[in-house]
Amino acid sequence: MSLKKSAWDKIKYRTAIKDHHVHEDVDITMLIGKIGKIEFDKKLIMATSARRIKRRPHSFFVQYPVRMLKTYRKHSKNN
């Protein structure tokens, strides 16, 4: 993910970066979507790792979905 400083300046005080109960990347994306356009660039490729699934499957299959729900609930309350 990348974003312009001007976009960050508009949302930085509304983010849940220190809230470990939500996904910060989804939180930021939802906030950016409220103020502007989000684009996807197929040319930007990033390698990922499955180590989280291998080492801590509970974290990925249980905690991850719970945090995703909490992130969406946070934003549905703020509309």
C-alpha positions, 0 to 999 in steps of 0.5 A: 500500500502506498498513499500520498502525504496529503491523503495521510494528513486528512485521515491520520487522526482518525486511524486505529493504528494503535488498536490491536483489535482492527486491521490497520491496513483495512482501516486506512483503506476504508478511511481513504475510500471516504475522501478519495479514489483508491486505485489498484496497480497490477504492476506493483508486485509484492512477495508474501510469506505463509509463515503466519499460517504455518507457525500460528494457524489460530492467528490466521484462521480465527483471530484474523477474521475476528479482527476483520469484523471488528474493523468493519464494525468500527467503520459502520458505526462511524458513518 
